[in-house]
Amino acid sequence: MSSVFDHVPNRSNTRSYKWDQSEKLFGNPNILPLWVADMDFESPPAVKKAIESRAAQGIYGYTVMPDEGWDAITGWFSRRHQWPIQKSWLSTVTGVVTALSLAVELFTEPGGAVILQSPVYYPFYDVIKMNGRQVAANPLLHHNGRYEMDYAHLEKLMQEGAKLLLLCSPHNPGGRVWEREELVKLGELCRKYGVIIMSDEIHADMTYPGHKHIPIASISPELAEITVTAIAPTKTFNLPGLPAAFMVTPNPELKRKIDYRIKTLSLHMTGFFSPDMILAAYNESEAWLDELLVYLKSNLDFAVDYLHRHLPAVKPMVPESTYLLWVDCRGLGLDVAGLKDLMYHKAQVAFNEGSTYGPEGKGFLRINLACPRATLQEGLARFAEAASALAGSKTE
């Protein structure tokens, strides 16, 4: 049975970072891009209609978020995640990475250590280093086909003086949905050592059956007081080109610092399309999301099965959330340069190369599953064929 998500759009020559930068970034104009985390699906019809209606007004002036916009946000997180946030906890920012950078700047001192759990989304490293702080890496443990936290090492970093933890929840690139017990233990350590948690939860809505995303700030009032959460509709509804994200904390002192810095940078104004986009997404597009998740799960199952059958030397880490598949390619016996050459030149496909997520990602690839099945199958076939040919040439 066909799905609306089976439609293959032509994104070439649309100023798409994902599709129109292949020659510049990879040295090959014929790349099939399955890397950067936006989706090759149209956004929900209600969102498209709302944006078109807003654009048709013809005057693109300064914009404010109406009360019903705030209600849409709080209603969504109460309904989907059982997290009853309040309007007064929300601060508007342009994006989640902006939120991470602000947290590093506001809650640490120059030269101070900031904890991240590697491998992790590469801007985590950027916002630490570019703000003049030191990366305190807490490598995740690769156990039974998934990542787990190393609490003993984490506590050591806190004992050494780190005062901010950047949490990726759900985890990108590994796809872990952290369980309540894991988050409670993490939170206990943070409270013990006075560590603030900056939690990137942009993938919260992209969770597969059998798993439940738990906002870490929802666990207890005490944990909420030391947590700032970054949320956004942009990943969920495929809107990454439109600025709309929020920092959430009930702690008035943390929020005061956030709001003051946002104002000094003049980041406090709402984007022109944001209210209409948020209302249409959170109030009218829930059924679209549920259908999308079914399609993504089928793509995930297809990709894992395809790799098992056609390229058994690689080992996919089955995600519990996100539309990103983290694949262990160390069995191919290639270094970073060899893996890039295999992708970009022999297979002519672009996945994300794993070392950009930290040393623990070396030998891994991240595949974007949020595309029509035909596109996904073509990308996997190109890669499997090229990798198999390479393996065959090594044995001759």
C-alpha positions in Angstrom: 0.0 0.0 0.0 1.5 3.3 -1.1 1.9 6.2 1.3 2.1 10.0 0.9 5.7 9.6 2.1 6.6 7.4 -0.9 6.5 10.5 -3.2 10.0 11.3 -4.3 10.4 15.1 -4.4 13.0 16.9 -6.6 15.0 19.0 -4.1 17.8 19.8 -6.5 18.2 23.5 -7.3 16.0 24.5 -4.4 18.9 26.1 -2.4 18.9 22.9 -0.2 22.0 22.6 2.0 21.5 18.8 1.9 21.0 18.4 -1.9 22.7 21.4 -3.5 26.1 21.3 -1.8 27.3 17.9 -2.8 30.1 18.9 -5.2 31.3 21.6 -2.8 31.3 19.3 0.3 32.1 15.9 -1.2 33.8 16.6 -4.5 31.1 14.8 -6.4 28.0 16.4 -8.1 26.3 12.9 -8.4 26.1 12.2 -4.7 22.8 10.8 -3.3 22.5 12.7 0.0 21.3 10.7 3.1 23.2 12.8 5.7 22.0 16.1 7.2 19.0 15.6 9.4 16.1 17.1 7.5 13.5 15.0 5.8 12.8 14.5 2.1 9.1 14.8 2.9 6.8 17.8 2.5 5.8 19.3 5.9 2.2 18.7 7.1 -0.5 20.1 4.8 -1.8 22.3 7.7 1.6 23.9 8.2 2.1 24.5 4.5 -1.4 26.1 4.3 -0.7 28.3 7.3 2.6 29.5 6.0 1.1 30.3 2.6 -1.7 32.2 4.2 0.7 34.2 6.4 3.0 35.0 3.4 0.0 36.2 1.4 -0.5 39.1 3.9 2.3 40.9 2.1 3.6 42.9 5.1 6.3 41.1 6.9 6.6 43.1 10.1 7.8 42.4 13.6 5.8 39.5 15.1 4.7 38.4 18.6 3.6 35.0 19.8 -0.1 35.1 20.7 -1.4 33.3 23.8 -2.9 30.5 21.7 0.6 29.8 20.4 2.0 29.4 23.9 -1.0 27.2 24.7 -0.3 25.0 21.6 3.3 24.4 22.9 2.3 23.6 26.4 -0.6 21.5 25.3 1.6 19.4 23.0 4.1 18.6 25.7 1.4 17.8 28.2 -0.4 15.6 25.8 2.5 13.8 24.1 5.0 13.7 26.9 3.0 14.2 30.2 5.1 17.2 30.9 3.0 20.1 32.2 5.2 23.1 31.4 4.1 26.7 31.9 4.3 29.6 29.5 6.4 31.5 32.0 9.1 28.9 31.7 9.6 29.4 28.0 12.2 31.6 26.3 12.3 32.0 22.5 15.5 31.3 20.6 16.3 30.8 16.9 17.4 27.1 17.3 18.4 24.4 19.6 22.1 24.8 18.9 21.7 28.5 19.8 20.3 27.3 23.1 23.2 25.0 23.7 25.7 27.8 23.0 23.8 30.2 25.3 23.9 27.6 28.1 27.7 27.2 27.8 28.2 30.9 27.8 25.9 31.7 30.7 26.5 28.8 33.1 30.2 28.2 32.9 33.4 30.4 33.1 35.9 30.9 30.3 38.3 27.9 30.3 35.9 25.8 32.3 34.9 22.2 31.6 31.6 21.2 30.0 30.6 17.5 29.9 29.2 15.8 26.8 28.6 12.1 26.3 30.4 11.0 23.1 29.8 10.1 20.4 27.4 13.0 20.1 25.9 15.5 17.6 29.0 17.4 16.5 27.7 21.0 17.3 28.0 20.0 21.0 31.8 20.1 20.5 31.6 23.4 18.6 29.5 25.3 21.2 32.0 24.3 23.9 35.2 25.1 22.0 34.0 28.2 20.3 32.9 29.7 23.6 36.4 29.2 25.0 35.5 26.2 27.2 37.1 22.8 27.5 35.4 19.5 26.4 35.0 17.0 29.2 34.1 13.9 27.3 32.2 11.2 29.1 32.3 8.3 26.5 29.2 6.2 26.3 29.6 2.5 26.8 28.8 0.3 23.7 27.0 -2.7 25.3 24.7 -5.3 23.8 24.1 -3.2 20.7 23.3 0.1 22.3 24.9 2.9 24.3 24.8 3.2 28.0 26.1 5.8 30.4 29.3 5.4 32.3 28.3 6.9 35.7 31.6 6.2 37.4 33.5 8.2 34.8 30.8 10.9 34.8 31.1 11.4 38.5 34.9 11.7 38.2 34.4 14.6 35.7 32.1 16.3 38.1 34.5 15.8 41.0 37.1 17.5 38.8 34.9 20.6 38.6 32.7 20.5 35.6 29.5 22.5 36.2 27.5 22.0 33.0 26.3 18.8 31.3 25.1 18.9 27.7 22.6 16.0 27.5 21.3 14.6 24.2 17.9 13.1 24.8 17.0 11.2 22.7 20.5 10.5 21.8 21.9 11.6 18.4 23.5 9.6 16.7 22.9 6.4 18.7 19.1 6.7 18.9 18.9 5.9 22.6 15.7 6.8 24.5 17.1 7.2 28.0 15.1 5.2 30.6 13.7 6.8 33.8 16.3 4.9 35.9 19.1 6.2 33.8 18.0 9.8 34.0 17.3 9.6 37.7 20.9 8.4 38.3 22.3 11.1 36.1 20.2 13.7 37.9 21.3 12.5 41.3 24.9 13.0 40.3 24.2 16.5 38.9 22.4 17.5 42.1 25.2 16.2 44.3 27.9 18.2 42.5 25.9 21.3 41.6 25.9 20.6 37.8 23.4 22.3 35.6 21.8 20.1 32.9 21.3 21.5 29.4 19.1 18.9 27.7 18.7 18.9 23.9 15.3 17.2 23.4 14.6 18.1 19.7 14.1 14.5 18.8 11.6 13.9 21.6 8.6 13.3 19.2 10.5 10.8 17.0 10.2 7.8 19.3 9.4 4.3 18.1 6.8 1.9 19.6 7.9 0.2 22.8 9.9 3.3 24.0 8.8 6.4 25.8 10.7 9.7 25.9 10.9 11.1 29.4 11.8 14.8 29.6 14.5 14.9 32.3 12.9 18.0 33.9 9.6 16.1 34.3 11.1 13.6 36.7 11.0 15.8 39.8 10.7 19.4 40.9 14.3 19.2 42.3 15.7 18.0 38.9 13.7 20.6 37.0 15.3 23.3 39.1 18.8 22.5 37.7 17.6 21.8 34.1 17.2 23.9 31.0 15.5 22.0 28.2 15.8 22.9 24.5 12.6 22.0 22.4 11.5 22.8 18.9 8.8 21.7 16.4 11.3 21.8 13.5 12.7 18.3 13.6 9.2 16.8 14.2 7.4 18.5 11.3 10.4 19.0 9.0 10.8 22.8 9.4 14.6 23.2 10.1 14.9 26.2 7.7 12.5 28.2 9.9 13.7 29.7 13.2 11.6 28.4 16.1 13.0 26.9 19.3 12.5 27.4 23.0 14.6 27.1 26.2 12.5 25.8 29.1 13.2 26.1 32.8 11.1 26.7 35.9 14.2 28.1 37.7 13.7 31.9 37.8 17.4 32.7 38.2 18.4 30.5 35.3 15.6 32.0 33.2 16.5 35.6 34.2 20.1 35.0 32.8 18.7 33.4 29.7 16.3 36.2 28.9 18.8 38.9 29.6 21.4 37.4 27.2 18.7 36.7 24.5 17.7 40.4 24.8 21.3 41.7 24.5 21.7 39.6 21.3 18.3 40.8 20.0 17.2 37.2 19.6 14.0 37.7 21.5 11.6 38.5 18.7 9.4 35.8 17.3 10.0 34.8 13.7 7.4 36.0 11.2 6.1 32.6 10.4 6.6 31.0 13.8 3.1 31.5 15.4 1.2 30.2 12.4 3.6 27.3 12.0 3.4 26.3 15.6 -0.4 26.5 15.8 -0.7 24.4 12.6 1.9 21.9 13.7 0.9 21.3 17.3 -2.9 21.8 17.0 -3.6 20.3 13.5 -0.8 17.9 12.5 -0.7 15.2 15.2 -2.3 12.6 12.9 0.3 13.4 10.2 3.1 12.8 12.8 1.6 9.4 13.8 1.5 8.4 10.1 5.1 9.6 9.6 6.3 7.5 12.6 4.8 4.4 11.1 6.6 5.1 7.8 9.9 5.8 9.5 9.7 2.6 11.5 9.1 0.6 8.2 12.1 2.4 6.7 14.2 1.5 9.7 13.2 -2.2 9.6 13.9 -2.2 5.8 17.3 -0.7 6.3 18.4 -3.0 9.1 17.2 -6.1 7.1 18.9 -4.9 3.9 22.3 -4.3 5.6 22.1 -7.7 7.4 21.4 -9.5 4.1 23.6 -7.5 1.7 26.4 -6.2 3.8 26.8 -8.4 7.0 30.2 -6.9 7.7 28.5 -3.7 9.1 26.4 -3.7 12.2 23.5 -1.2 12.5 22.6 0.0 16.0 18.8 -0.1 16.0 17.6 3.3 17.2 14.8 3.7 19.8 14.1 7.2 18.5 15.2 9.6 15.7 15.2 8.9 12.0 19.0 8.3 12.1 20.7 4.9 11.8 24.1 4.6 13.4 26.1 1.9 11.6 29.3 0.2 12.8 31.4 -0.1 9.7 34.6 -1.1 11.4 34.3 -4.6 9.9 35.1 -3.1 6.5 38.6 -2.5 7.8 38.8 1.1 6.5 40.3 4.2 8.1 38.4 7.6 8.0 39.8 8.5 4.7 39.0 5.1 3.2 35.4 5.2 4.5 34.9 8.7 3.0 36.3 7.5 -0.4 34.0 4.5 -0.3 31.0 6.7 0.2 31.6 9.8 -1.8 33.5 8.4 -4.8 32.9 4.6 -5.1 29.3 4.4 -3.9 28.4 8.1 -4.7 26.3 8.3 -1.6 26.6 10.7 1.4 26.1 9.5 4.9 27.5 11.3 7.9 31.1 10.1 8.7 31.3 9.0 12.3 34.5 10.6 13.6 32.8 14.1 13.5 30.8 12.9 16.5 33.9 12.3 18.5 36.7 9.7 18.6 34.2 7.0 19.6 32.5 7.5 16.3 35.5 6.5 14.2 34.5 3.7 11.8 30.8 4.5 12.1 28.3 6.1 9.6 25.0 7.9 10.3 22.3 7.2 7.7 19.2 9.5 7.4 16.1 7.3 7.0 13.7 10.1 6.5 13.3 9.8 2.8 11.0 7.9 0.4 11.7 4.1 0.4 13.0 4.2 -3.2 15.6 6.8 -2.2 16.7 4.8 0.8 16.9 1.6 -1.2 19.0 3.3 -3.8 21.4 4.7 -1.3 21.8 1.4 0.6 22.3 -0.5 -2.7 25.0 1.9 -3.9 26.8 1.5 -0.6 26.5 -2.2 -0.3 27.6 -2.8 -3.8 30.6 -0.6 -3.5 31.6 -2.0 -0.2 31.2 -5.6 -1.4 33.3 -4.8 -4.5 36.0 -3.3 -2.3 36.0 -6.3 0.0 36.3 -8.6 -3.1 39.2 -6.7 -4.5 41.1 -7.1 -1.2 40.8 -10.8 -1.3 41.9 -11.3 -4.9 
